[in-house]
Amino acid sequence: MGITNDGDSTEQELVSLVPNTYMMPKNSPLGDLKIIIDNQTHHIEVKKATLNQSRVYKYITIVAKDPRAEYWVVIPAYEAMKMAIGRKGQHSNNPFECMSLGKATAKKFEKFRCKPEELELRIKKAIEESNSPKFIKFANFAQEIRNDILILAENHQTKAKLLATL
């Protein structure tokens, strides 16, 4: 988790609580963990205490736990996308690219809280809902954002290389 490794214990705790959940390589662009559900791999972003540098364009479930709290927070991908609407970005002007969602203990996350014994079911439900026909518009929009980010980065690299030759 992240560049500080501060959340490694949170990731390890989640892996111990949820079957078929595995650590991803450090700095994986796909997420912190993967979970196998019905022979399909899904990715999860794990946050410790504060949901900083959330990259909602990845369109993956965000799971958070404040070490001082007895509960977990499971945010479906489509809900994270909705939270980015009208917000300022973090380290970027684009909130879908990078944003802070706040502290895991915030009142706004109450509806996403669950006990450790409910964690597996809540994660599966969040993934299922986010990929359902009802929320496919968010998945499609997230894909559009990913494409735009790649195109913009490529254009900037091309222009920078040109400028460097002048």
BALOBA-1460 file (C-alpha; in Angstrom, 3 decimals):
// residues 166
<rec num="1" residu="m" x="0.000" y="0.000" z="0.000"/>
<rec num="2" residu="g" x="1.483" y="3.279" z="-1.104"/>
<rec num="3" residu="i" x="5.047" y="4.467" z="-0.922"/>
<rec num="4" residu="t" x="5.305" y="4.438" z="2.871"/>
<rec num="5" residu="n" x="4.237" y="0.804" z="3.418"/>
<rec num="6" residu="d" x="2.180" y="2.170" z="6.319"/>
<rec num="7" residu="g" x="-0.904" y="0.233" z="5.267"/>
<rec num="8" residu="d" x="0.751" y="-3.164" z="4.852"/>
<rec num="9" residu="s" x="-0.713" y="-4.366" z="8.154"/>
<rec num="10" residu="t" x="-4.201" y="-3.369" z="6.984"/>
<rec num="11" residu="e" x="-3.737" y="-5.306" z="3.757"/>
<rec num="12" residu="q" x="-2.448" y="-8.356" z="5.657"/>
<rec num="13" residu="e" x="-5.387" y="-8.192" z="8.066"/>
<rec num="14" residu="l" x="-7.848" y="-8.052" z="5.171"/>
<rec num="15" residu="v" x="-6.160" y="-11.042" z="3.479"/>
<rec num="16" residu="s" x="-6.458" y="-13.000" z="6.742"/>
<rec num="17" residu="l" x="-10.184" y="-12.196" z="7.004"/>
<rec num="18" residu="v" x="-11.312" y="-12.687" z="3.393"/>
<rec num="19" residu="p" x="-10.735" y="-16.014" z="1.611"/>
<rec num="20" residu="n" x="-9.305" y="-15.987" z="-1.928"/>
<rec num="21" residu="t" x="-7.740" y="-12.562" z="-1.389"/>
<rec num="22" residu="y" x="-4.073" y="-12.069" z="-2.236"/>
<rec num="23" residu="m" x="-1.425" y="-9.354" z="-2.063"/>
<rec num="24" residu="m" x="-0.457" y="-7.667" z="-5.317"/>
<rec num="25" residu="p" x="3.147" y="-6.743" z="-6.121"/>
<rec num="26" residu="k" x="4.245" y="-3.444" z="-4.559"/>
<rec num="27" residu="n" x="3.160" y="-0.383" z="-6.556"/>
<rec num="28" residu="s" x="0.864" y="-2.426" z="-8.797"/>
<rec num="29" residu="p" x="-1.214" y="-0.077" z="-10.945"/>
<rec num="30" residu="l" x="-4.160" y="-2.477" z="-10.623"/>
<rec num="31" residu="g" x="-4.672" y="-2.184" z="-6.874"/>
<rec num="32" residu="d" x="-3.323" y="-3.379" z="-3.538"/>
<rec num="33" residu="l" x="-5.067" y="-6.760" z="-3.417"/>
<rec num="34" residu="k" x="-6.806" y="-9.148" z="-5.746"/>
<rec num="35" residu="i" x="-9.797" y="-11.282" z="-4.873"/>
<rec num="36" residu="i" x="-10.979" y="-14.297" z="-6.821"/>
<rec num="37" residu="i" x="-14.781" y="-14.538" z="-7.078"/>
<rec num="38" residu="d" x="-16.347" y="-17.250" z="-9.255"/>
<rec num="39" residu="n" x="-13.001" y="-17.807" z="-11.033"/>
<rec num="40" residu="q" x="-12.730" y="-14.095" z="-11.916"/>
<rec num="41" residu="t" x="-10.042" y="-11.771" z="-10.587"/>
<rec num="42" residu="h" x="-11.082" y="-8.396" z="-9.174"/>
<rec num="43" residu="h" x="-8.849" y="-5.761" z="-7.617"/>
<rec num="44" residu="i" x="-9.223" y="-3.823" z="-4.381"/>
<rec num="45" residu="e" x="-7.644" y="-0.599" z="-3.156"/>
<rec num="46" residu="v" x="-6.871" y="-0.713" z="0.573"/>
<rec num="47" residu="k" x="-6.559" y="2.387" z="2.728"/>
<rec num="48" residu="k" x="-5.436" y="2.776" z="6.322"/>
<rec num="49" residu="a" x="-7.230" y="5.457" z="8.345"/>
<rec num="50" residu="t" x="-7.368" y="8.134" z="5.618"/>
<rec num="51" residu="l" x="-8.567" y="7.590" z="2.061"/>
<rec num="52" residu="n" x="-5.900" y="9.756" z="0.419"/>
<rec num="53" residu="q" x="-4.707" y="9.438" z="-3.163"/>
<rec num="54" residu="s" x="-7.831" y="7.527" z="-4.150"/>
<rec num="55" residu="r" x="-7.754" y="6.866" z="-7.865"/>
<rec num="56" residu="v" x="-11.427" y="6.351" z="-8.598"/>
<rec num="57" residu="y" x="-10.821" y="6.101" z="-12.369"/>
<rec num="58" residu="k" x="-9.495" y="2.588" z="-11.684"/>
<rec num="59" residu="y" x="-13.100" y="1.671" z="-10.876"/>
<rec num="60" residu="i" x="-12.242" y="-0.790" z="-8.122"/>
<rec num="61" residu="t" x="-13.692" y="-1.281" z="-4.659"/>
<rec num="62" residu="i" x="-12.011" y="0.731" z="-1.915"/>
<rec num="63" residu="v" x="-11.666" y="-0.911" z="1.501"/>
<rec num="64" residu="a" x="-10.466" y="1.084" z="4.495"/>
<rec num="65" residu="k" x="-9.863" y="0.564" z="8.191"/>
<rec num="66" residu="d" x="-8.812" y="2.935" z="10.877"/>
<rec num="67" residu="p" x="-6.729" y="0.887" z="13.355"/>
<rec num="68" residu="r" x="-8.596" y="2.547" z="16.239"/>
<rec num="69" residu="a" x="-12.008" y="1.468" z="14.894"/>
<rec num="70" residu="e" x="-13.685" y="-1.909" z="15.226"/>
<rec num="71" residu="y" x="-15.222" y="-1.717" z="11.755"/>
<rec num="72" residu="w" x="-14.167" y="-1.705" z="8.109"/>
<rec num="73" residu="v" x="-15.397" y="0.604" z="5.349"/>
<rec num="74" residu="v" x="-16.227" y="-0.922" z="1.938"/>
<rec num="75" residu="i" x="-16.935" y="1.589" z="-0.834"/>
<rec num="76" residu="p" x="-18.232" y="0.265" z="-4.159"/>
<rec num="77" residu="a" x="-16.466" y="1.689" z="-7.221"/>
<rec num="78" residu="y" x="-19.584" y="3.506" z="-8.472"/>
<rec num="79" residu="e" x="-20.022" y="5.204" z="-5.079"/>
<rec num="80" residu="a" x="-16.406" y="6.417" z="-5.146"/>
<rec num="81" residu="m" x="-17.028" y="7.814" z="-8.649"/>
<rec num="82" residu="k" x="-20.082" y="9.695" z="-7.341"/>
<rec num="83" residu="m" x="-18.013" y="11.104" z="-4.457"/>
<rec num="84" residu="a" x="-15.583" y="12.641" z="-6.968"/>
<rec num="85" residu="i" x="-18.268" y="14.683" z="-8.716"/>
<rec num="86" residu="g" x="-17.759" y="18.386" z="-8.085"/>
<rec num="87" residu="r" x="-14.690" y="17.822" z="-5.903"/>
<rec num="88" residu="k" x="-11.143" y="19.123" z="-6.191"/>
<rec num="89" residu="g" x="-8.397" y="16.714" z="-7.065"/>
<rec num="90" residu="q" x="-5.437" y="15.800" z="-4.883"/>
<rec num="91" residu="h" x="-2.067" y="16.153" z="-6.678"/>
<rec num="92" residu="s" x="-4.127" y="16.734" z="-9.829"/>
<rec num="93" residu="n" x="-6.870" y="19.034" z="-11.063"/>
<rec num="94" residu="n" x="-8.908" y="15.972" z="-11.953"/>
<rec num="95" residu="p" x="-10.595" y="14.408" z="-8.873"/>
<rec num="96" residu="f" x="-11.233" y="11.171" z="-10.775"/>
<rec num="97" residu="e" x="-7.489" y="10.819" z="-11.271"/>
<rec num="98" residu="c" x="-6.489" y="11.434" z="-7.643"/>
<rec num="99" residu="m" x="-8.464" y="12.689" z="-4.663"/>
<rec num="100" residu="s" x="-8.796" y="12.489" z="-0.908"/>
<rec num="101" residu="l" x="-12.090" y="10.987" z="0.188"/>
<rec num="102" residu="g" x="-11.410" y="11.768" z="3.852"/>
<rec num="103" residu="k" x="-10.971" y="9.773" z="7.041"/>
<rec num="104" residu="a" x="-12.385" y="6.254" z="7.289"/>
<rec num="105" residu="t" x="-14.130" y="7.267" z="10.505"/>
<rec num="106" residu="a" x="-16.055" y="10.135" z="8.843"/>
<rec num="107" residu="k" x="-19.827" y="10.157" z="9.288"/>
<rec num="108" residu="k" x="-20.324" y="10.117" z="5.499"/>
<rec num="109" residu="f" x="-18.946" y="6.564" z="5.434"/>
<rec num="110" residu="e" x="-21.393" y="5.157" z="8.015"/>
<rec num="111" residu="k" x="-23.494" y="3.360" z="5.398"/>
<rec num="112" residu="f" x="-20.348" y="1.595" z="4.127"/>
<rec num="113" residu="r" x="-19.234" y="0.294" z="7.529"/>
<rec num="114" residu="c" x="-19.217" y="-3.386" z="8.389"/>
<rec num="115" residu="k" x="-17.928" y="-5.748" z="11.047"/>
<rec num="116" residu="p" x="-14.909" y="-7.944" z="10.239"/>
<rec num="117" residu="e" x="-17.152" y="-11.000" z="9.900"/>
<rec num="118" residu="e" x="-19.219" y="-9.167" z="7.228"/>
<rec num="119" residu="l" x="-16.217" y="-8.023" z="5.211"/>
<rec num="120" residu="e" x="-16.126" y="-10.814" z="2.640"/>
<rec num="121" residu="l" x="-19.820" y="-10.484" z="1.796"/>
<rec num="122" residu="r" x="-19.650" y="-6.669" z="1.636"/>
<rec num="123" residu="i" x="-16.656" y="-6.743" z="-0.727"/>
<rec num="124" residu="k" x="-18.356" y="-9.269" z="-3.002"/>
<rec num="125" residu="k" x="-21.566" y="-7.226" z="-2.986"/>
<rec num="126" residu="a" x="-19.667" y="-3.997" z="-3.782"/>
<rec num="127" residu="i" x="-17.935" y="-5.630" z="-6.748"/>
<rec num="128" residu="e" x="-21.148" y="-7.217" z="-7.980"/>
<rec num="129" residu="e" x="-23.131" y="-3.964" z="-7.727"/>
<rec num="130" residu="s" x="-20.409" y="-1.888" z="-9.387"/>
<rec num="131" residu="n" x="-20.367" y="-4.247" z="-12.365"/>
<rec num="132" residu="s" x="-24.138" y="-4.607" z="-12.647"/>
<rec num="133" residu="p" x="-26.142" y="-3.196" z="-15.586"/>
<rec num="134" residu="k" x="-27.546" y="-0.565" z="-13.223"/>
<rec num="135" residu="f" x="-24.108" y="1.022" z="-12.742"/>
<rec num="136" residu="i" x="-22.443" y="0.177" z="-16.069"/>
<rec num="137" residu="k" x="-22.535" y="3.874" z="-16.988"/>
<rec num="138" residu="f" x="-19.999" y="4.535" z="-14.213"/>
<rec num="139" residu="a" x="-17.771" y="1.683" z="-15.397"/>
<rec num="140" residu="n" x="-17.886" y="3.050" z="-18.942"/>
<rec num="141" residu="f" x="-17.128" y="6.574" z="-17.741"/>
<rec num="142" residu="a" x="-14.167" y="5.290" z="-15.710"/>
<rec num="143" residu="q" x="-12.823" y="3.586" z="-18.848"/>
<rec num="144" residu="e" x="-13.216" y="6.858" z="-20.753"/>
<rec num="145" residu="i" x="-11.250" y="8.670" z="-18.032"/>
<rec num="146" residu="r" x="-8.463" y="6.036" z="-18.164"/>
<rec num="147" residu="n" x="-8.259" y="6.454" z="-21.941"/>
<rec num="148" residu="d" x="-8.167" y="10.265" z="-21.659"/>
<rec num="149" residu="i" x="-5.394" y="10.106" z="-19.041"/>
<rec num="150" residu="l" x="-3.283" y="7.859" z="-21.286"/>
<rec num="151" residu="i" x="-3.827" y="10.060" z="-24.346"/>
<rec num="152" residu="l" x="-3.014" y="13.227" z="-22.418"/>
<rec num="153" residu="a" x="0.147" y="11.700" z="-20.939"/>
<rec num="154" residu="e" x="1.277" y="10.509" z="-24.387"/>
<rec num="155" residu="n" x="0.614" y="13.952" z="-25.903"/>
<rec num="156" residu="h" x="2.560" y="15.656" z="-23.130"/>
<rec num="157" residu="q" x="5.495" y="13.284" z="-23.565"/>
<rec num="158" residu="t" x="5.553" y="13.914" z="-27.317"/>
<rec num="159" residu="k" x="5.456" y="17.686" z="-26.848"/>
<rec num="160" residu="a" x="8.133" y="17.604" z="-24.119"/>
<rec num="161" residu="k" x="10.448" y="15.537" z="-26.331"/>
<rec num="162" residu="l" x="9.947" y="18.027" z="-29.152"/>
<rec num="163" residu="l" x="10.698" y="20.968" z="-26.857"/>
<rec num="164" residu="a" x="13.806" y="19.227" z="-25.545"/>
<rec num="165" residu="t" x="15.220" y="19.073" z="-29.074"/>
<rec num="166" residu="l" x="14.840" y="22.812" z="-29.710"/>
